[in-house]
Each structure stands twice: as C-alpha cells, then as structure tokens.
Amino acid sequence: MDDALITSTSLAGGTLTGVTQMLVSLSPWLQMPIVVVVAGVVAAVLATVIVRGLNFVLTAWLSLRDNARDKPEAKAQDSQSTTQ
C-alpha cells in the first residue's frame, strides 16, 4: 500500500479510537441526569445570550443606517444629484 494511504488510515483509526475512549470516559457522567440537565440549561442560556446579542447588534446597525439616510445633508446631496 501507499505510505500516504497507510498514514491516513492509521490517523483516522487513531482519531476514532480517541473519540471512542473519550466517550467511554464520559459515560459515567452522562448517566447522571443532573449533569445532563445542567448541560442543557447551560446550552439554552448560552444560545439565548448569543441570539439576543446578535439581535442587539443588528438593531443598532439598522438604526444607525436609517439615521444616516434621514440626515438633511444626505437629502440635500440627493436632490442636487438629481437636478444635475
């Protein structure tokens, strides 16, 4: 077999073995319902914070963009460009 194929096959096997060992080592923790509940609550809170933060940033950006459009200087420049 080609050396690259042997290397990639052994790396994939090593990665799969590593992931399997990690899951086996975590299995006692995953059998405890309180750990699963706490992990779920933490994930929900984190998702909520991320969504609210993105919503805040998007709202602020849209507000600033609308304020820039409503300035009288911008309207004057627009009217001058249409008359020329």
Secondary structure, DSSP 8 states (H G I E B T S, - for coil): --HHHHHHHHHHHHHHHHHHHHHHHHHHHHTSHHHHHHHHHHHHHHHHHHHHHHHHHHHHHHHHHHHHHT-HHHHHHHHHHHH-
